């Protein structure tokens, strides 16, 4: 999302990838209106909403891993010295992030009012975390943590052999099963205890795996379309079935129905139902890598469509930062009585278009890079 390109020639497939990843994030957040809400962490009007949210949301779970891999593809190993690297990240990522943190803290969401806001508490709260109404900003904290590691892992990955990278990726892939192992009845795994949360796989788990995978694909994966599809299609299908299948099974076994027919549950059930939607799980990893290697084959850089895609790619960080404001407004004014799948798609597409237009307009303002990245 905030990738520095070190040559005048654009890496075409990354533009398509960022444009898609930004859209998939908005689709994922559009689904939440149909299974989270009311007074409960999990509150669904009917089973149809639940099933549609699962089928659509599960399909687009690679959103965050795609952003991480796109951001890492040209950055690791670093081509700049560490100070220059962090200066660029500060300008393109940190400053816009801080500005939007403040905006979300001081501006009420659609349907709220200025009188209901505790401005002082909101401003104090953003010193430590994102505001509750801007949960999507968790991603930027994670990305900044990845950036902090890049100068450290760059010399390591530069001297690592292909087999060495494969071994690391293999160990990392094993760590993606840890969230599911907890359902076997053992809450603490591999050295975890009440006095130690840093387990055996702690330092080789999480989003750093996607950074290494992006470098591996860039360096070693140059397949024909036939081989790419032969590998990617089974990976994606297995990942999708695992993602949607887990959600469906837990939703059917852990939610309850009240007297009005609403399907309700609690926070523990919401955590269980969404376990397969976590971004560092084996199923989502398979889907993400499958899409990434397919997009790497895209070379079309001609015509108005690519120019549009490249422009969206350039503005994608700003679109991501602002989209919750737009999404809430669009959902409450557009959907009405639309069928659930159409409401999700219409909400996401309209939000995406509005965010692009707003970002485009803002980009003409002097120093707009400090707002949009």
Protein Blocks (a to p, Z undefined) as FASTA:
>chain_A
ZZcdfbfbdcfklmmmmmmmmmmmmmmmmmmmmmggcjbfbdcfblklmmmmmmmmmmmm
mmmmmmmmmmmmmmpccfbdfklmmmmmmmmmmmmmmmmmmmmmmmccehiafklpcfkl
mmmmmmmmccfklmmlmmmmmmmmmmmmmmmmmmmmmmpcfklmmmmmmmmmmmmmmmmm
mmnopabgghiafklcbdfklmmgcjllmmmmmmmmmmmmccdfklmmmmmmmmmmmmmm
mmmmmmmmmmmmmgccdfkopacddfklmmmmmmmmpfbbfklmmmmmmmmmmmmmpcbf
gdjklmmmmmmmmmmmmmmmmmmmmmmmmmmmmnmmacfklmmmmmmmmmmmmmmmmmmm
mmmpghklmmnZZ
